[in-house]
Amino acid sequence: LVRTLTGRRGVSAECRSNSALSHLTVSDAGAHLSRSFCARCFLGVVTEGDGGGSASSLRRIMYSYLTSPGLLGFGGAWRGDRSAWDVVNAANASSPKVDQPIAMYVEPADKYVAVRAIVD
């Protein structure tokens, strides 16, 4: 999520196409996925954290962007709740079981493993 779908706060002068909300900055890519090649595919998210927590506004906002018209979304697999997020961590990174299109607590070095597991 961080710095792909969201942008760094407080740098609006350098990143003019980011959308600043009260506590979140949505990146140009996050706001305009439907205009990119991503619109032709089902989406997945891999994040090092937990996307702000189970009932966070970050998850609600990202869910609204990622399920907006023009996108295939998650194929109905994610509804924004934490129970649908799979955990990929050091204990299972070598062969993660990922049933959902969202993986959290993924170390940067293991993100490619989580992406492959989502695709599979």
C-alpha positions as CSV (number, residue, x, y, z in Angstrom):
1,L,0.0,0.0,0.0
2,V,2.7,2.5,1.0
3,R,4.0,4.6,-1.7
4,T,2.3,2.8,-4.5
5,L,-1.4,3.4,-3.7
6,T,-0.7,6.0,-1.1
7,G,1.7,8.9,-1.3
8,R,3.9,10.5,1.3
9,R,2.1,13.2,3.3
10,G,3.4,16.8,3.2
11,V,5.1,16.8,-0.2
12,S,2.2,18.2,-2.2
13,A,4.6,20.7,-3.9
14,E,6.7,17.9,-5.3
15,C,3.8,15.4,-6.0
16,R,1.1,17.6,-7.3
17,S,-1.0,14.8,-8.7
18,N,-1.5,13.1,-5.2
19,S,-4.9,13.6,-3.6
20,A,-4.5,14.8,0.0
21,L,-7.3,13.7,2.4
22,S,-7.4,14.7,6.0
23,H,-5.1,11.9,7.2
24,L,-4.2,10.1,4.1
25,T,-2.5,10.9,0.8
26,V,-3.6,8.8,-2.2
27,S,-1.0,8.6,-4.9
28,D,-1.7,9.4,-8.5
29,A,-1.4,5.7,-9.4
30,G,-3.9,4.8,-6.6
31,A,-6.4,7.4,-7.7
32,H,-6.2,6.5,-11.4
33,L,-5.8,2.8,-11.6
34,S,-8.7,2.5,-14.0
35,R,-6.7,4.5,-16.5
36,S,-3.7,2.2,-16.4
37,F,-3.0,-1.3,-17.6
38,C,-4.0,-2.5,-14.1
39,A,-7.7,-2.1,-15.1
40,R,-7.5,-5.3,-17.2
41,C,-6.5,-7.5,-14.3
42,F,-7.9,-8.6,-10.9
43,L,-6.1,-6.8,-8.2
44,G,-4.1,-7.9,-5.2
45,V,-2.4,-6.0,-2.4
46,V,0.8,-6.9,-0.5
47,T,1.7,-4.7,2.4
48,E,4.4,-4.8,5.1
49,G,2.0,-3.6,7.7
50,D,-1.7,-4.3,8.3
51,G,-3.2,-1.5,6.2
52,G,-4.0,0.7,9.2
53,G,-5.8,-2.0,11.2
54,S,-9.1,-3.9,10.9
55,A,-11.5,-1.0,11.0
56,S,-9.3,1.7,9.7
57,S,-10.2,4.5,7.4
58,L,-7.2,3.7,5.3
59,R,-8.7,0.3,4.5
60,R,-12.1,1.8,3.7
61,I,-10.6,4.4,1.5
62,M,-8.3,2.0,-0.4
63,Y,-11.2,-0.4,-0.8
64,S,-13.2,2.3,-2.4
65,Y,-10.4,3.2,-4.8
66,L,-9.6,-0.4,-5.7
67,T,-13.3,-1.3,-6.4
68,S,-14.1,1.8,-8.3
69,P,-15.8,1.6,-11.7
70,G,-13.5,0.6,-14.5
71,L,-11.6,-1.9,-12.4
72,L,-12.1,-5.7,-12.1
73,G,-11.4,-5.3,-8.4
74,F,-10.6,-8.4,-6.3
75,G,-13.1,-10.7,-8.1
76,G,-15.4,-10.5,-5.1
77,A,-12.7,-11.9,-2.8
78,W,-12.2,-9.0,-0.5
79,R,-14.8,-6.8,1.2
80,G,-12.4,-4.7,3.2
81,D,-12.5,-6.7,6.5
82,R,-9.4,-7.9,8.3
83,S,-10.5,-11.5,8.4
84,A,-10.0,-11.7,4.6
85,W,-6.3,-10.7,4.9
86,D,-3.7,-13.5,4.8
87,V,-0.5,-13.2,6.8
88,V,2.8,-13.9,5.1
89,N,5.7,-13.7,7.5
90,A,9.1,-15.4,8.3
91,A,7.3,-18.5,9.5
92,N,5.6,-19.2,6.2
93,A,7.4,-17.1,3.6
94,S,9.1,-20.1,2.0
95,S,5.7,-21.6,1.0
96,P,2.9,-19.3,2.0
97,K,-0.7,-20.3,1.8
98,V,-2.6,-17.3,0.5
99,D,-6.3,-17.7,-0.2
100,Q,-7.2,-14.0,-0.5
101,P,-5.9,-11.2,-2.7
102,I,-4.5,-9.3,0.3
103,A,-1.4,-10.3,2.1
104,M,-0.1,-8.4,5.2
105,Y,2.9,-8.3,7.4
106,V,5.1,-9.2,4.4
107,E,8.8,-8.3,4.7
108,P,10.1,-6.4,1.7
109,A,12.4,-9.2,0.7
110,D,9.4,-11.6,0.6
111,K,6.9,-9.5,-1.3
112,Y,7.6,-11.3,-4.6
113,V,6.7,-14.6,-2.8
114,A,3.4,-13.2,-1.6
115,V,2.6,-11.9,-5.1
116,R,3.3,-15.3,-6.7
117,A,1.1,-17.0,-4.0
118,I,-1.8,-14.5,-4.8
119,V,-1.5,-15.2,-8.5
120,D,-1.4,-18.9,-8.0
